[in-house]
Amino acid sequence: MFNGDTLLGTVDADANGQWHINLPAGSADGQYKIYAVAVNDAGMQSTKAGPFIFNVDTIPPEPLKPEQWEIIDDVGSHTGPIQGGEVTDDDLPTVKNTEGQTLPPGFIVTVYDDGRAIGSTTVNPDGTWTLNVSAPQGPHDISITVTDFAKNEGAKSNHITFSTDIDPNAPSITGVFNDEGTGLVLIDRFGYTNDATPEVHGKAKANSQIEVYSDQDALVGSTVADGNGDWTLDVTPWLTALTP
């Protein structure tokens, strides 16, 4: 087996013609162009098979710095970046890159709350990224990581700690999900979906009646919270209800 013109190793094929060989230990990061050559008992070589091109990358991305990301409160009378130690009334804030601070398209950004992953998103073609995360009543300790194409996850960024404080008797929406496929997919705030009947999830006082309204104050459905205060509603027809 060769990387370009450099011999990496040799191996015998088994009785079924199968063979495998590992890259030598300590092989450097970078692009590899792998060719295979068969040699018979008379020492005659076949033509090269390949190349099979791939990249070795063992170095994780650098952790993001404080100036590269932010958490945005975008509900209520006070909106904007949430600073460390502040109190917010937004239980579904937006975590995003700051202006001009982009990442390589296709990388994965994962958001953690007190060390537990609560969501992830793929960096857009223009290098921007954004994710709405659930931040229910109480304290939060948010940090993020970046994962590259080789699945190397970088170290956690700086932490932003804050508390969510909302009316304890008021229901909250913890997420709106596309449920058309095999699993639930969180719809970003101000995002897009092809699901005309998305599923709304939220928290409320245990066993309380919940009514969901459109932005035009039209009732689009009702449900009852369970004993833990969790509720879901598959609104039908959702898009019709939102049409003027």
N, C-alpha and C positions, 0 to 999 in steps of 0.2 A: 504494500500500500504506500502511495506517495502523496505528499502535499506539494503540488507543483512538480518540481524535479527532485525533491528531497525525500529519500526513503524513510518511512516512519516505522516499518516493521514487516515481518512476514509471518504467515500462518498456513497450516495445511487444511484444505477442505476436508469435510467428513465424507462418509460413504454416500451421503445424499447430495453432496456438492455444496453443502452449507458451510459458511465460515463467518467468523467475526473477529475483530481485533480492536483494542482500545487505543486511543491516542496515548503516546508516552506520558508517564507521570511528569507533572510540572510543565506541560505544554503552555505556551504563552497565550494570552488573550490576543484576539485578532481574527482575520478572515482566513479560512482554510479552503483549499481547492483539492479535493481528494480524488485520486485516480487509483484504480486497481488493475494489476497485471497478473495474468496466470502464467505459470512456468511449468512445462511438462517434464517428464523424467529425462528427456533428452536435452533439457536446458533451453528449449525454444520458448520464446516469450510471445504472448498474445499481444494484440493491439490494446491500448489503454481503454479502460471503461471509465467514463466520467467526463467532466468533473462533477462531483457533488459538492456544492458550495455552501458553507455555513460559517457562522461567526461564534467564537468562544468569548464570553463576557462574564467574568466572575466578580466584577467590581460593582457594588450597589450604588444607586444615585446618592448624591449628597442630600442631607436633610434640609428642608426648606427653612429659610430665615424668616424672622418676624415680618420683614417688609415685603415678603413674597406672597402672603396669604392673609385672609381676613374672614371674620364671621359677621354677617349682615342681619340686623333686625329690620324686617321690612313690613311690619304690621304695627297698628296703633298710632298714637300721636307722636311718639319719639322713635325715629328710624335712623339707620346708619350703622357704621361699624360698632361691634360690641367690644369694649375694652376690658382688660383683665380686672376682675373684682366688681364689675357692674351687675346690675339686675335688669333683666329683659322680660317683656310680656309676650315675646315671640317664642312659641314652643315648636316651631318648625323653621329655624333660621337657615340662612344660606351661607355655606362655606365655599369660598371661591378664591381665585388668584386676584391679587391686586393689579391695578392698572399697569400694563406693560410688562408684568412678570409672568412670562410664559414658560411652558415645559415642552419637551419633545412630543409631538402628536403620537397618540397610541399608548403612551405611558399610562399607568393606573395610579390614581390618587385614592387612598383609603383614609377615612376619618375615624378616629378613636375617641371614645368618651371614657375617661378613667381607665384606659388600657383595653377597653373592649371595642372591637370594630363595630361601627354602627352604619356604615355605608361606604360605597366606593363608586368611582366614575372613571371613564376613559377620557384622556385629554383630547380636545377637539383638534381638527386639522390646522386651525390657526394658533394652536398652543394654549388656548384658554381652557379653563375648566370651572365647573360649578356644581354644587350638590346641596340639596335640601336635606337636613338631618333632623331627626326627632330629638327634641330637648324638653322633656316633660318637666312638670313642677319639681323644683329642687336644684341642688348644685350640679355643676358640670365642669369637667376638666378635658378640654378638647385639644387634640394634637393630630397631626397627619403624617403619612408616609407616602413615598413615591416608589413605584415598582417599575422596572424597565422591561424591555422585550424578553430578556433572558430569565425573567421572574426573580431577579434580585430585588428584594425589598430593602429600601434604605432605612436608616435610623429615624426615629420619631423627631418631628420638628419641635420648636418651642411650644409651650402649653398656654392656652388661653382659658382661664377659669372664670366662671360667671354663674349666676343663679337665674332660674326662670321662676317668675312669680306671677301667677294669673289668678283670677277670681276662682277660688276653690269649688264654687258651685256651678261655674260656667263650663260647658262642654268644650273640648278642644279637638281639632282635627290633627291627627298625627301623621297622616299621609293619604294620598289618593293614588290608587294602583290600577294599572292595566291588568285585567284578569282574563284576557282572551286566550293566552297560551297555556303552557303546562304549569306555570307558577306566576306569582305576583311580581310585577315590575313597577317600582316606584316612579310616578310621573313627576318630573321636576316642576317646581312652581314656575308659571309662565311658560312651561314647556309644551310639547306636542304629544298626542296619542292617537292611535287609530281605533281605540276602544270607545264606542259611543255609549257604553254603560259601565263606566269605571266603578271600582269599589272604593268607598270612603271608609277610613278607619279613624277611630278617635277614642278619647277618654272622657268620662263624665262621672257624676255621682252614681254609685251602685244602684242598679234597678230603675234608673230614671228614664223618662221618655225623652227621646231625641228627635228633633225635627231638623231637616237639612233644607236650606233655602238657596236659591240662585242669587246672583248679584243683583237681580231685579226684584228681589223679595218674593219670588214665586216658590211655594212649597214643592220640593221635588221628591220628598220621601220622608219616612219616619221609621224609627226602630226603638228598641229598648236596650239600655246598657245591661251587661251581665253583672253578676255579683261582685266582680273585681273592677267594675267601672269601664270595661272595654266594650266597644260597640263597632259594628260594621254595617254598611248599607250599600247594596248594589242598586244604584239609582237607575230606574227605567221609566221612560227614555231620557237619559241625561241630556243629550245635545238638544233635543226638542225643548226641554224645559229651559234651556239657556238662550233659546232663540227669541228675539223680540216679537 
